[in-house]
Amino acid sequence: MKKVFLILILNSGILFAQSASFDPSIQIESQLDTTSFKIGEKIDYSIKISLKNKYDIKFSEKPNFLPFEVLESFETDTINDTDKFSIIKKYSLINFEPGEFWIPPQKILFDTAIKFSDSLLITINDVEVDTLKQNLYNIKPIIPIKRNYTNIFTVIFSLLLISLALWYFISKRSKESSRSNLDDNESFYEIAIKRINKLKSISPKNQNEFKEFYTNLVDSLREYLESQFQIPALESTSSELLIRIKVFSDNKKYNIENNNFKDLEKLFTKSDLIKFAKSLPSKNEVSNDIKTISSFIKTVNDYHLKEIELEIDAEKLTTYNKQENDGFKLKKLAYIFTGAVLSVLLFSFIFFGYYPVRDTLLLHPTRKLYAKQWYSSQYGSPPVEIQTPEILSRSKDTLGITKFNFGNSTDPFFIELRFNDVIKGQQVSDLNTLLNNSLEKLQDLGAKNILMNDESFTIKSGDTGYKFYGSLDFGENTSEVRSSYTSIIFPYDQVTISITIIYLKEDRYSDKIERRILESLNIIKEL
């Protein structure tokens, strides 16, 4: 039994010795020739790993050296000694801001184990200029820059479309109103016939009623003639009116029979006798007089309509030619307008590119978001300073969690800034714990098929956190949308700060928005 126990102890010791996490022979050293550089001077930085056992060693493909820029990343060198060997990874860095800066630790993968190099503090010195020895030169002239005409073309397109829509609406409205006016207005003939038809339902009984009846009957003819043909009928006596009607019919060449004139003359005489001599007609005479007036008005109106038809036939040819000419002008205007629009579009595509012009005209949501005025704000405690295209809204807080966000996880662009209070004694800085928490949070939002990478991330204040990034799916199986995401986590003793960004994977502007947001990210520890 003791032998078995000793064998188990020896095997576990061998296993621990073969794991990089427990291998004491691994030594990681960050190296610099000097810690003081001039602004813009190349910095030769190297990581030297000394070890006895062999591992599959990998460096991050996208190392994070912010606020330094990577000029060049060299191939890994291996140096073999008698009892151990060394691996050296070199980088060339540069910085254009004076001050003291930390070169952040770099992640190194030993098989499945992760180790980090040491951070180094270096000084970037500004270049001192002696104005007494330095030659002075004239101020350079103003250099013109290329202007962005995107907004101008957007306004031009909008005005052209609005003008065309207004022209179409006004022309259509005027045609409809003219048609409705023609439909609503009654002709003078219809008005006269309606007035006569009302008289048919009246049965006068005494002198006054007959006098009023015949006055209205004759006035219906007088008003028709004066309104339709501008004959001064209302101010004429009966004999004068008859003469005016005969002259009018002869001038117009209306072939009205003499019997109609005679019947009309008798009616006028009878009307005068009733009004001035108190004569009373019989019922048959009343009925015949109504027919006389109606027949005469109808005869005159028929001749008038024939005259109008002849005039219309004569004008049709002129109107047709005019319409043809107007139609030609309208087509010409339409061709000019279409050509102008197409020319502006073609010029815009050549000058600005296809996608910027198309996305501007179609009001692409993330392009609008990137082009609008950004806001620099502070959120939570400790204050997180960040620039965003929209001010983040505070969500409903839960116990120990404060959230600020913009949009939803299924929108074209989503941002969430979260502050999680740390329970006393709880360990949250472990990489695996943070990775699992990040996965659970994405799954709570409805994400599936999550692919994740991780690396370190350093902000302006020098604080280094963990960056988890990759892709995931939202939606049902038949309508899944592939999205990209980035989550930056800073674990502190009392609070864990995380910012999550999700957007459509193939979007052309979201990565620019994300880059600008992350470059502005900073945590202010002292106000």
Buried (B, 14 or more C-beta within 10 A) or exposed (E): EEEEEEEEEEEEEEEEEEBBEEBEEBEBEBBBEEEEBEBEBEBBBBBBBBBEBEBEBEBBEEBBBBBBEBEEEEEBEEEEEEEBBBBBBBBBBBBEEEEEBBBBBBBBBBBEBBBEBEBBEBEBEEEEEEEEEEEEEEEEEEEEEEEEEBEEBBEBBEEBEEEEEEEEEEEEEEEEEEEEEEEEEEBBBEBBBEBBEEBEEEEBEEEEEBBBBBEBBBBBBBBBBBBBBEBEBEEBEBEEBBEBBEEBBEEBEBEBEEEBBEBBEBBBEBBBBBBEEEBEBEEEEBEBBBEBBBEBBEBBBEBBEEEEEEEEEEEEEEEEEEEEEEEEEEEEEEEEBEEEBEEBBEEBBEEBEEEBBBBBBEEBBBBEBBBEEBEEBBBBEBBBBBBBBEEBEEBEEEEEEBBBBBBEBBBBBBBBBBBBEBEEEEEBBEBEEBBEBBBEBBEEBEBEEBEBEBBBBBBBBBBBBBBBBBBBBBEEEEEEEEBBBBBBBBBBEEBBBBBBBBBBBEBBBBBBBBEBBBEBBBBEEEE
